[in-house]
């Protein structure tokens, strides 16, 4: 019998997609939904999701915690933890639409919170560290509760389903943001479930990923020495925590982050000039446990920008295009054309070469 498109396993499956306005212009998610939909056959309905930046201007000074609950008991326990540690400015169900393609939804809530200053003074933590510790506490100690987004003026939205259906389910055409990322999942070594869908987010960092992390155990063991806990049964979670650790805690630049997780080979480093050679040797030596091996392409979202990155051998596809002030990133060129038919300046970045796009300062 002749095989039809969509009926055969896609070995390089998973689709990633992103768009950003460098002028901070707000866009609904309709454009990125059209892009991720073109790559429908790269996923299998076991996870889809989006992250939007600039979507909560009214609450931009508060952390937006998005949570899945499997029971009202888990919700009550979590809300007590939040009340003990934070000011809760607003708590509500995240609005959803009915669709036959998204089933067995958990309770989906969001909370806009901020740690009170006296608490931070007493424990000598900054507010970001307090948020991270609360995320880890809930995800490890409260049975049936999962924080899947925790940044300011941004949010992740994910579910079990194809990404275009997930976008409809959450009504993302009614949100506006200056940057969006999207993911269609084809899980291989890890289960398909609501918490395991992409993006993975912590504070304002979010990651969508196509590929497989063969170094997951080494990466997880390293990162868990510093208080992070991988609980969502998907290797991509570790990349998000690595980004937070290196960028926020260690103060590395995005370029240095790329040179840790997609580090050049030693033979390549040896050919660099002395100063660059010393820097790359330092990063590879000190953060050796955070080298991410295996085939991957990722888009890292952060406040004010996006970074696209392939593994150093470029074993997964990723293309970048541009039109006016808008930059588009996707697993396939067809997705970029779906988002912007008049796109130009299309390129495929080299392995290990970060593509960093920042919105203009003060524009978002």
N, C-alpha and C positions, 0 to 999 in steps of 0.2 A: 504494500500500500504506500502511495506517495505521501511523504511527510509534508505537512503544511507549516507555514511560518507560525511560530508561537507554540507548536506542538513538540519541539525538540529543545532539550536543555541548552541554555546559553552559557558556555563555560566562562565567559568573561562578564557574566551577568552582574546586575546592579547598575543603576543609572544615577549619575549626579548632574546637577544643574544649578546655576547661580546667575544672578544679575545684580548690578549695582549702578547707581547714578553717582558719578563723581561730584556732581553739584548738589547732592543731597535731595534731589527731586523725589517726591513721594510717588510710589506706584502701587497699585493693587497687585494681588498675587495672580491675576488672570494671565499675565504674560508668562510667568514662570510655570504655571500649570500647563499652558499650551506647549512649552518646551519639554517638560518631563513626560507629557502624554505621548509625544512622538516616539519615546523610547519605551513604550508599554511592554514590549516583548522582552526587555532586559530584566524585568522583575516578574514575580509569580503570585502577587497578591498577599504575601506574608510580611508586608511592612511597607509603609510609605510615610513621608513626612516632609515638613517645611520648617524653616526658621525665618522670621521676619525681624528686621531691625528698624527702629523708629516707629513702631506700631502703637506705643502707649504714651503719646506726648502728655496726656493729662496726668499720668502717674510716673513721669520720667525720673523723678527723684527717689522712687521706691523700687525695691526688688520685686519682680513678678515671679512668684513661685507657681509653677504648673505641676499639678499632682494627679496621678492615677490612684484610685482606691478600689480595693476589691470588696470592701464592706463598710458599713457605717461605723462599726467598731474601730476599724483602722483610721477612719476619718476623725472620730472623736479623740482618739489617742494623739493623733498628729496635731490636731488643732490645739490641744492642751499644751503640747510642747511649744508650738508657735506662740501662744499667749504668754507662756512663761518667759520667753526670751525676746520677743519682738513687739513693736507696735503694729497692729494689723489695721491698715487704713481701709481696706475693702476686701471682702471675701465673697466669691460667687461661683456658680457653675460656669464653666466655659461653654458658651452657646454652641450648639450643634444642630445639624439638620438631619432629618430622617432620610435614609437611603438603604435600599436592600443590599447594597454592596459592603456595608460596614455593619458587622453583627457583634453581639456579645460585648458591647462597650462597658468598660468599668465606670465608676463615678469619676468625673473629670472636673476638677476644681482649680481655681487660681486665687492667689492671695497676694495683695500688694503690701509689702512689709518693710520695716527698717529697724535695725537694732537701736535701742535707746543709748544715748551717749554715756550715762552713768554706768550701764552694764559694760560697755567697751572699756571705759576707764578702769573698772574694777578688775577685769581680766587681762588688760593690756593687749587687746587685739584690735585690729582695724575691722571695719564693718564687712569687708569682703571675706576675710578669714572667718568671721563669725557665721556668715552665710554658708560658706563651704562646710564648716563643721556641722551645721544643722542639717545640710543636705545629706552628709554621710551618716549622721545619727539616724535620721528618718529612714534612709534606704537600708540600713543594716539592722535597726532595732525594732521598727514597727512593721509587724507582719501585714502584708497586703497594702502597703503605702509606698509610692515611688515618686520622688521629685524628679521630673524630667526636663525642667527648665528653671533657671534661677537668676536671670540677668535683669539689668535695668533697661527699660524702654525697648525690650526685645522679647521674643517668645518663640518656643518650639511647639509644634503641633504635629502629633504623629498618631498612627493607628495601624491596625491590621487591615490591609487592603492595598489596592493599587493607588499610587500617589494622586492621580487625578480625582479619584473618589474620596480620598482623604481631604483634598482641598475643598471639595463640595461639602463634605461632612462638617468641617469646621467653619464654613462660610468665609473662606479667606479672600474671596473677591470683595468683601466688605472691609478688609483691613488695608491700610496703606503703610508702606515702609520704603526706605531709601535703598535697602538691599534685601534680597531673598536668596535662600538656598533651598534645594529640594532633593529628594532621594526616593528612588524606587528600589526595593530590596529583593534580592534573590539569595536567601540564606543557604549556606553550604554546611559549615561545621557547627553552627549554633542555631538554637531554636527560633522559630518565628513567633513572636508574641508582641503585645502592645509596648512593653518597656524596652524591648530589643530593637524596635524600629529606629531608624535614624530620622533626624539628627540627634546626636548626643550633645548635651549642653551643660555647661557649668559656668556660673556668672555670665559674662557676655560672650564667652567662647562657645562656638558650636561647630560640630564636625559632621560632614557627610562623606562617605567613604565607599569606594568601589574596590574590592580586592579581598585579600586575606593576609592576616598578620601572623606569619610563622614564628615571630619572636614574642608572641603575646605573653607567655609565661614569664619570660625574662623581664619584659616591660612591666608586667603587673607586679612582680616581686619587688622591683626597684621602686615603683611609684607608691606601693603600699607601705613602704618604710617611712613615708612622709605624711601619713594620715589619710590617704585616699583609699577608698574601698570599691573594688569592681564587683558590682552586685547585679548588673543587668544582662548577664549571660551573652554578651556580644563583645568581640575583641575591639571594636571601634571605640568603646567607652574609654579604653586605656589611652588612646591618642588625645582625647579631650583633656584628661587629667594631666598628661604629659605637657600639653600646651599651657595649661594653667600653672603648672609647677615651674616651667622654664621661663615663661613670659612674666607672670606676676610675682612669683616668689624669688626667682633667680635674677630677674631683670634683664634677660636676654632680649635681643631684637628678633624680629620675625626672620630675618636672614640667618641669624645664628640658630634659631629653632629649626629651620630647614636643614642646616648643616649638622644638626644632631640627629634628627629622625631619618633624614635621607643623606647621611654623611658620605662624602666622596671616598672612593677607595684609597687605601694608603699609597698606591702607586701614583694616583692622581695628585694627592697631597704633596708627594715628594717633588713634583714638577712645579710647584708654586713658588713665588718669591718668598724670601725669608720671613717677612712679617706675617703674610697670609698663611704661610706654612705653619708657623708657631701657633697661630690662633686656631687653625683647623685641628692640629695635633692636640691642643688643649681640650677642645670640645669633644673630640673622639675619645680621649682618655678619661676625662672627668665624668662624662655622661654616657659611657659606653653601654650601660644597661638600658638606655633609651633609644638606641638605634633600632628603627623599625624595619624588619626584613620581610620579604615576601612581596607579591605584586600589589601595588595600590595606586590609586589616584584619590586625592582628598581635596575638599574645599573647607578651609577654616574661616568661619565668620567671627568677627570681633567688632567692638564698638568703633564705627567709622570706617570699616573696610573688610576686604576679603583677601585670602591668600589661597592660591591653587598650587598644588604640588603633586608631582609623580614620584614613584620610587626611582632610585638612581639608574635602574635599567629600563625604565619606561615600559613596564609589562602590562600596564592598563592605559587605555586610550583617554585622552583629554584634549579638548581644543578650546581656544580663546578667540573671541571676536569683539569688534568695537564699532559703535555708531554714535557719533556726536559725543555726548558726555557719558554714555552708557557702555558698560563692559559686560560681556556675556561669556559664561563658562559652561561647558557641557561635555558629557562623555562622547557625544557624536555631533558632527557639524550640522546634521539635519535639525537637531533640537535648537541650535542657535538661529537657523533660518526661520524656524517656526516662531521664535520669539521676536525676531526682527528680520524681515525678508531683505531689507536693504543693508544688512550688516556688511562691514568690510574689514580689512586688516586682520584676516583670520590666520592663526598660527597654531602649531602644536608644540608646546614647550618641551624642551629637552628633559630627560630624566634628571631628577634632583634639582631642577632649576625652578625656584619659587617665582610665581607671578603674583605680585602684591599690588592691590588696588586700594587706594584710600580716597574717601570723600574729602572734599575741600574743608579745611578747618572752619568751624562755625557754620557749616551748611546743613547740619543735621541736628 
